Amino acid sequence: MRKTINVGFIGNPNCGKTTLFNAFTGANLKVANWPGVTVEKKEGRATYKGQEFKLIDLPGIYSLTSYTMEETVSRECIMSDDVDVIVDVIDASSLERNLYLTLQLIELGKPVVLALNMMDIVEERGMEIDLHRLPEMLGVPAIPVSARKKTGLSILMHAVSHHKEYDRQGPLIHHHPGLKYSHRHNHHDEYAMVYEDYIEDKIDLIIAELSRCYPDLENKRWHAIKILEQDKGVTNAYPLELGNTVDRSYEKDIINQKYNFIEEIIAEVLVNKSRKEASTDKIDRILTSRWLGLPIFLGIMALVFFFTFTIGDWLKGYFEIGLEALSAAVSSGLAAVNTGEMMTSLVVDGIISGVGGILTFLPNIFILFLALAFLEDSGYMARVAFVMDDIMSKLGLSGRAFLPLLLGFGCSVPAIMASRALEHKRDRFKTILVTPFMSCSARLPIYVLFSSMFFGKHAMLVCYSMYVLGIIVAIATAFILSRIDGSRAEHALLIELPEYKAPNARTIAIYVWEKIKDYLTKAGTVIFIASVIMWVILNFGPGGYVTDITESFGSIIGRAVVPVFRPAGLGQWQIIVALIAGIAAKEVVVSSCSVLFGIQNITTAHGMGTMVTTLGSMGFGALNAYALMVFCLLYVPCTATIATMHRELKSWKGTLGIVLFQLVTAWTMSTIIFQIGKLF
C-alpha cells in the first residue's frame, strides 16, 4: 500500500486557502489546537487515483519570519516530517504581494507546488499570467485552480503526487536584464532566489561553518540565510563562531532583494497589468475613506445587530416554547416513574434550566456568526481592521483587536478565541482583559427586565446606556494600560486588502457550523457542570437537602457578603445569590430572581409588578436597579468565558487576575454610580 502523502496548505490571509482546503476535504475535518499553542489546526483527508493524502490547513500568514504565533507554528510544521509537500495557495489577482511568502517557502528546501487561485478575477481585470514563464523563474509547478468553482483540483493533486520526491528546484531559466553577477558559484542554475554578491559570499562562509559543526544538518543554505537575518530560533539552535561574517542583521537587505526579484518576475509573467482599474479599488475609495469608512462600518454593524436581535429573538421564542415543553414532559415523565423530588429538581431546575438557557440564545449566535461570515468571506472584514487601526493604535492595540471586541457583543467565548489572531502576547492579554466589558447577548434579559420594571418609557435608553458604558470602560482600560506599558508606538498594522468577491456558500456553512459546534461543545459542557453546582448551592444547606431556599448554602453565602455589596446598592442577599448564579450564565440572573423572590412568570406585567413591590419593601428602587445593571455589565464573566480565558492564556494566575480586576471594576463603578445618585 502506498504511503500517505502529507500536504501542508499555506498562503496569505484571504487567498482562498480555506475554501480550497474545504473543496478537497468537505466536512471530513478534524479541528484542534496545535500542541502547546492556541492556533487552530485543521486536518482532512483526500484521495486521488488510489493515493491517500493527509491535508493540513496551516494559519494564514504573510511570511515565515516567526514574529507571530501563526508564523512560528507554520514554519515548525512545514520543516517537520509532518509535511511532505507544500501547496502554496496564491491569490493570482494579487500575485506581487503573494510571491514574498512563495520565495521563503521555496528556500525551505521542500517540494513546493503553487496553486494559482482566483484566476477568474485575473481574467475579469483583463490580465494574463504566463504559466510557462512563472515555473521557469521559480523552478516549481504552478497550477491554475478555482477553489469556488472546484476546477483544477485533480491537476493540483496530480502535481503534488508527482512532485513529492523532487528535492531540488529547476529547471531554472533566468534572464536578469540589466544585472551582472560575478559570483564564483553559478547559483542561478541552482536556486530561484539569488542574492547580490556580498550576501552570497557570506552565505557560502556560513554554509562552510555549518558543514564543519553540523554535518548532518539539512538545507544548510536556508539556515545560513536565517543566521544572516539573526533569526533567534536558528542562531540559538545552531550557535557558530563566525567572527565578523555576521556583523549586523541582514534581514532588510534580504527582504529588499527578494522584492527586487519579485518585480522582475511580475514584469515577465504578468501581462496587461494596468489594462483596467480593479472594481475593488473603486469600492475602497468609499468604504475605507478617512471620513466615510467608520460611519459606513457602524451602519453595516447596526444592520447586523438589527437582524441578530430581531430575527434571533423571534426564533428564540420558539426555542423557549420548546424548552418549556421539554421541561414539562421530563417533569411528567419523572413523576410517572415516581422519581424523588430532589432528583426531579436536579434534572428540571438544574440541568435543563441551566443548559437550556444557553440553547435559547443559539438563534442569536447563529445569525451573528452567519452575518460575520458573509462579511469576512466577501473581503470586507479586513477593511474593518484597516479603518479602525488609527483609533485602536491610540489605545495601544492593533486594528485587529477591534474584531474580537466586536464579537464580544454576541458572545465573549468566540470573541476571546478570536484574540489569537493578534501578533503580540501583550495585545492578546489586553484584548482578553477588556473584551468581557462588551455587553454580550446573555446580559440583555437582565437589562430588559430591570429597566422595564423601574424606568418605564425610558427603558430602551437605559438599556442603550449599558452598551455605551461597556465600550467606555473598555476604552479607558486599554488606554490606561497603553500608558503604563508604553505600547502605543509599537503597533503598526500591515494588512493585505483582498479583492471583493461573492461569499462562497460552502465556506460560510462550514465556518458557521464549526463556530456553533465549538460554542455548544465547549460552552455547553461548562454550563452543564456550573448549573449542577449552582443547583446544589441553592438546594442544600448544613442540614442536607432543603425545600426552603433561605436555609441553603446560597442564602448563607449571600448574607455573609451583603456588607461588601451594600455600598453599591446591592444589600439584599437574594440579589447577591442571583449574581453568584449569573457566573454560570448571565441570563440565569433573571431566572434566579424568579426563584429567590418566589415570583412565577417574572417577565409578565403582573410578575414585574409583584417584583417591584417586593423589592420596594426591601428599599430597592430605580437607583439600585441601575447599579445592579452596571454590576452585571462589568463583573465576573460566565464560566464558559473564564474557561476560554484560561485555555487562551494557559495561566490560572493570569485568568484569576483578570476575573479579580473585572470584579473590582464592577464594584467600583456600581458604588460610584449609587453613591453619586444618592446625592440627587
C-alpha positions, 0 to 999 in steps of 0.5 A, spaced: 500 500 500 502 506 498 504 511 503 500 517 505 502 523 502 502 529 507 500 536 504 501 542 508 496 548 505 499 555 506 498 562 503 496 569 505 490 571 509 484 571 504 487 567 498 482 562 498 486 557 502 480 555 506 475 554 501 480 550 497 482 546 503 474 545 504 473 543 496 478 537 497 476 535 504 468 537 505 466 536 512 471 530 513 475 535 518 478 534 524 479 541 528 484 542 534 489 546 537 496 545 535 500 542 541 502 547 546 499 553 542 492 556 541 492 556 533 487 552 530 489 546 526 485 543 521 486 536 518 482 532 512 483 527 508 483 526 500 484 521 495 486 521 488 487 515 483 488 510 489 493 515 493 491 517 500 493 524 502 493 527 509 491 535 508 493 540 513 490 547 513 496 551 516 494 559 519 494 564 514 500 568 514 504 573 510 511 570 511 515 565 515 519 570 519 516 567 526 514 574 529 507 571 530 504 565 533 501 563 526 508 564 523 512 560 528 507 554 528 507 554 520 514 554 519 515 548 525 510 544 521 512 545 514 520 543 516 517 537 520 516 530 517 509 532 518 509 535 511 511 532 505 509 537 500 507 544 500 501 547 496 502 554 496 495 557 495 496 564 491 491 569 490 493 570 482 489 577 482 494 579 487 500 575 485 506 581 487 504 581 494 503 573 494 510 571 491 514 574 498 511 568 502 512 563 495 520 565 495 521 563 503 517 557 502 521 555 496 528 556 500 525 551 505 528 546 501 521 542 500 517 540 494 513 546 493 507 546 488 503 553 487 496 553 486 494 559 482 487 561 485 482 566 483 484 566 476 477 568 474 478 575 477 485 575 473 481 574 467 475 579 469 481 585 470 483 583 463 490 580 465 494 574 463 499 570 467 504 566 463 504 559 466 510 557 462 514 563 464 512 563 472 515 555 473 521 557 469 523 563 474 521 559 480 523 552 478 516 549 481 509 547 478 504 552 478 497 550 477 491 554 475 485 552 480 478 555 482 477 553 489 469 556 488 468 553 482 472 546 484 476 546 477 483 544 477 483 540 483 485 533 480 491 537 476 493 540 483 493 533 486 496 530 480 502 535 481 503 534 488 503 526 487 508 527 482 512 532 485 513 529 492 520 526 491 523 532 487 528 535 492 531 540 488 528 546 484 529 547 476 529 547 471 531 554 472 531 559 466 533 566 468 534 572 464 536 578 469 536 584 464 540 589 466 544 585 472 551 582 472 553 577 477 560 575 478 559 570 483 564 564 483 558 559 484 553 559 478 547 559 483 542 561 478 542 554 475 541 552 482 536 556 486 530 561 484 532 566 489 539 569 488 542 574 492 547 580 490 554 578 491 556 580 498 550 576 501 552 570 497 559 570 499 557 570 506 552 565 505 557 560 502 562 562 509 556 560 513 554 554 509 562 552 510 561 553 518 555 549 518 558 543 514 564 543 519 559 543 526 553 540 523 554 535 518 548 532 518 544 538 518 539 539 512 538 545 507 544 548 510 543 554 505 536 556 508 539 556 515 545 560 513 540 565 510 536 565 517 543 566 521 544 572 516 537 575 518 539 573 526 533 569 526 533 567 534 530 560 533 536 558 528 542 562 531 540 559 538 539 552 535 545 552 531 550 557 535 557 558 530 563 562 531 563 566 525 567 572 527 565 578 523 561 574 517 555 576 521 556 583 523 549 586 523 542 583 521 541 582 514 534 581 514 532 588 510 537 587 505 534 580 504 527 582 504 529 588 499 532 583 494 527 578 494 522 584 492 527 586 487 526 579 484 519 579 485 518 585 480 522 582 475 518 576 475 511 580 475 514 584 469 515 577 465 509 573 467 504 578 468 501 581 462 496 587 461 497 589 468 494 596 468 489 594 462 483 596 467 482 599 474 480 593 479 472 594 481 475 593 488 479 599 488 473 603 486 469 600 492 475 602 497 475 609 495 468 609 499 468 604 504 475 605 507 475 613 506 478 617 512 471 620 513 466 615 510 469 608 512 467 608 520 460 611 519 459 606 513 462 600 518 457 602 524 451 602 519 453 595 516 454 593 524 447 596 526 444 592 520 447 586 523 445 587 530 438 589 527 437 582 524 441 578 530 436 581 535 430 581 531 430 575 527 434 571 533 429 573 538 423 571 534 426 564 533 428 564 540 421 564 542 420 558 539 426 555 542 423 557 549 416 554 547 420 548 546 424 548 552 418 549 556 415 543 553 421 539 554 421 541 561 414 539 562 414 532 559 421 530 563 417 533 569 411 528 567 415 523 565 419 523 572 413 523 576 410 517 572 416 513 574 415 516 581 422 519 581 424 523 588 423 530 588 430 532 589 432 528 583 426 531 579 429 538 581 436 536 579 434 534 572 428 540 571 431 546 575 438 544 574 440 541 568 435 543 563 434 550 566 441 551 566 443 548 559 437 550 556 438 557 557 444 557 553 440 553 547 435 559 547 440 564 545 443 559 539 438 563 534 442 569 536 449 566 535 447 563 529 445 569 525 451 573 528 456 568 526 452 567 519 452 575 518 460 575 520 461 570 515 458 573 509 462 579 511 469 576 512 468 571 506 466 577 501 473 581 503 470 586 507 472 584 514 479 586 513 477 593 511 474 593 518 481 592 521 484 597 516 479 603 518 479 602 525 487 601 526 488 609 527 483 609 533 485 602 536 493 604 535 491 610 540 489 605 545 495 601 544 492 595 540 492 593 533 486 594 528 485 587 529 483 587 536 477 591 534 474 584 531 474 580 537 471 586 541 466 586 536 464 579 537 464 580 544 457 583 543 454 576 541 458 572 545 465 573 549 467 565 548 468 566 540 470 573 541 476 571 546 478 565 541 478 570 536 484 574 540 489 569 537 489 572 531 493 578 534 501 578 533 503 580 540 502 576 547 501 583 550 495 585 545 492 578 546 492 579 554 489 586 553 484 584 548 482 578 553 482 583 559 477 588 556 473 584 551 468 581 557 466 589 558 462 588 551 455 587 553 454 580 550 447 577 548 446 573 555 446 580 559 440 583 555 434 579 559 437 582 565 437 589 562 430 588 559 427 586 565 430 591 570 429 597 566 422 595 564 420 594 571 423 601 574 424 606 568 418 605 564 418 609 557 425 610 558 427 603 558 430 602 551 435 608 553 437 605 559 438 599 556 442 603 550 446 606 556 449 599 558 452 598 551 455 605 551 458 604 558 461 597 556 465 600 550 467 606 555 470 602 560 473 598 555 476 604 552 479 607 558 482 600 560 486 599 554 488 606 554 490 606 561 494 600 560 497 603 553 500 608 558 503 604 563 506 599 558 508 604 553 505 600 547 502 605 543 508 606 538 509 599 537 503 597 533 503 598 526 498 594 522 500 591 515 494 588 512 493 585 505 486 588 502 483 582 498 479 583 492 471 583 493 468 577 491 461 573 492 461 569 499 462 562 497 456 558 500 460 552 502 465 556 506 460 560 510 456 553 512 462 550 514 465 556 518 458 557 521 457 550 523 464 549 526 463 556 530 456 553 533 459 546 534 465 549 538 460 554 542 455 548 544 461 543 545 465 547 549 460 552 552 455 547 553 459 542 557 461 548 562 454 550 563 452 543 564 457 542 570 456 550 573 448 549 573 449 542 577 453 546 582 449 552 582 443 547 583 446 544 589 448 551 592 441 553 592 438 546 594 442 544 600 444 547 606 448 544 613 442 540 614 442 536 607 437 537 602 432 543 603 425 545 600 426 552 603 431 556 599 433 561 605 436 555 609 441 553 603 448 554 602 446 560 597 442 564 602 448 563 607 453 565 602 449 571 600 448 574 607 455 573 609 457 578 603 451 583 603 456 588 607 461 588 601 455 589 596 451 594 600 455 600 598 453 599 591 446 598 592 446 591 592 444 589 600 439 584 599 442 577 599 437 574 594 440 579 589 447 577 591 445 569 590 442 571 583 449 574 581 453 568 584 448 564 579 449 569 573 457 566 573 454 560 570 450 564 565 448 571 565 441 570 563 440 565 569 440 572 573 433 573 571 431 566 572 434 566 579 430 572 581 424 568 579 426 563 584 429 567 590 423 572 590 418 566 589 415 570 583 412 565 577 412 568 570 417 574 572 417 577 565 409 578 565 406 585 567 403 582 573 410 578 575 414 585 574 409 588 578 409 583 584 417 584 583 417 591 584 413 591 590 417 586 593 423 589 592 420 596 594 419 593 601 426 591 601 428 599 599 430 597 592 428 602 587 430 605 580 437 607 583 439 600 585 436 597 579 441 601 575 447 599 579 445 592 579 445 593 571 452 596 571 454 590 576 452 585 571 455 589 565 462 589 568 463 583 573 465 576 573 464 573 566 460 566 565 464 560 566 464 558 559 468 565 558 473 564 564 474 557 561 476 560 554 480 565 558 484 560 561 485 555 555 487 562 551 492 564 556 494 557 559 495 561 566 490 560 572 494 566 575 493 570 569 485 568 568 484 569 576 487 576 575 483 578 570 476 575 573 479 579 580 480 586 576 473 585 572 470 584 579 473 590 582 471 594 576 464 592 577 464 594 584 467 600 583 463 603 578 456 600 581 458 604 588 460 610 584 454 610 580 449 609 587 453 613 591 453 619 586 445 618 585 444 618 592 446 625 592 440 627 587 
